[in-house]
């Protein structure tokens, strides 16, 4: 009997403006809008790249990234990539705002951090 697996997981971010965030993830990180609702002035969207997806929702609540709740909680999403060096080079070309540059971290990872315009921090990397 085979063991059931989970292929991916998708964070769900409360954002200040869905259209602005779609633009950020498309322009700076190479994601594509896969779904928006409603089509004009969306309040919900799914953006994705490869096997990664991110759900974006605007609503009554203010965005509250993990580092704002507790500075020790550095990331809102860990994004595994087998080649963080190549991905970082692509993001540099796109003008992505690195909040922590590509490096070997003290917790045994190689990667970098990007902070989006609402303050959500995404780590892109892999174990060393």
C-alpha positions in Angstrom: 0.0 0.0 0.0 1.4 3.4 -0.9 1.6 6.3 1.6 -0.6 9.2 0.7 1.3 12.4 0.0 0.7 16.2 0.0 2.0 17.7 -3.2 1.9 21.4 -2.2 0.5 23.9 0.3 -0.7 27.5 -0.5 -0.6 30.4 2.0 -3.6 32.7 2.2 -2.8 36.4 2.7 -5.2 39.1 3.7 -4.1 42.1 1.6 -4.8 45.8 1.4 -5.5 45.7 -2.4 -5.7 42.6 -4.5 -4.9 44.2 -7.8 -1.8 45.9 -6.4 -0.6 42.6 -5.0 -1.3 40.7 -8.2 0.9 43.2 -10.0 3.7 42.8 -7.4 3.7 39.0 -7.6 3.5 39.1 -11.5 6.1 41.8 -12.1 8.6 41.1 -9.3 8.3 37.3 -8.8 7.1 36.0 -12.2 3.7 34.6 -10.9 0.6 34.6 -13.0 -2.9 35.4 -12.0 -4.8 32.1 -12.2 -8.1 33.3 -10.8 -9.7 36.6 -9.9 -13.2 37.3 -8.4 -14.8 39.4 -9.6 -13.0 39.9 -12.8 -13.1 43.7 -12.4 -11.7 45.1 -9.2 -11.1 41.7 -7.6 -11.4 41.1 -3.9 -10.0 37.5 -4.2 -7.2 36.1 -6.4 -5.0 33.1 -6.8 -1.5 33.7 -8.2 0.9 31.0 -9.0 4.2 30.0 -10.4 5.2 26.4 -11.1 3.7 24.3 -8.2 3.5 27.3 -5.9 0.2 29.2 -5.3 -0.8 32.1 -3.2 -4.3 33.1 -2.2 -4.9 36.9 -1.9 -8.1 38.3 -0.2 -9.0 41.9 0.6 -11.5 42.4 3.3 -12.3 44.2 6.5 -9.2 43.1 8.3 -5.8 44.8 7.9 -2.9 42.7 6.6 -1.0 41.2 9.6 2.2 39.5 8.5 3.9 37.2 11.0 6.8 39.6 11.7 4.4 42.3 12.8 2.8 39.9 15.4 6.1 38.6 16.7 9.5 39.7 15.3 10.8 36.2 16.0 8.4 34.8 13.4 10.4 35.9 10.4 8.5 34.4 7.5 4.9 34.1 6.3 5.8 31.5 3.7 8.7 29.1 3.1 9.1 28.5 -0.7 11.3 25.6 -1.5 13.5 26.0 -4.6 16.3 23.6 -5.5 18.4 26.5 -7.0 18.0 29.6 -4.9 21.1 31.2 -6.6 19.4 31.1 -10.1 16.0 32.3 -8.7 17.7 35.2 -6.8 19.5 36.2 -10.0 16.1 36.2 -11.8 14.5 38.3 -9.1 17.3 40.8 -9.1 16.7 41.3 -12.9 12.9 41.8 -12.1 13.8 44.4 -9.4 12.3 42.4 -6.5 12.8 44.0 -3.1 15.1 41.7 -1.2 14.7 42.1 2.6 17.5 39.6 3.2 20.0 38.7 0.5 21.0 35.3 -0.8 23.2 33.6 1.8 23.7 30.5 3.9 21.6 31.0 7.0 22.4 30.1 10.6 19.6 27.6 10.5 21.1 25.4 7.8 19.4 26.8 4.7 20.6 28.6 1.6 18.2 31.3 0.3 16.9 34.8 0.5 13.9 36.8 1.7 11.5 39.0 -0.3 9.0 41.3 1.5 5.9 42.2 -0.5 4.2 45.6 -0.4 1.9 44.6 2.5 4.9 43.3 4.6 4.5 39.6 4.1 7.9 37.9 4.1 8.6 35.0 1.8 11.8 32.9 2.1 13.0 31.2 -1.1 15.5 28.5 -0.5 16.5 25.0 0.4 18.5 23.0 3.0 22.2 23.3 2.5 
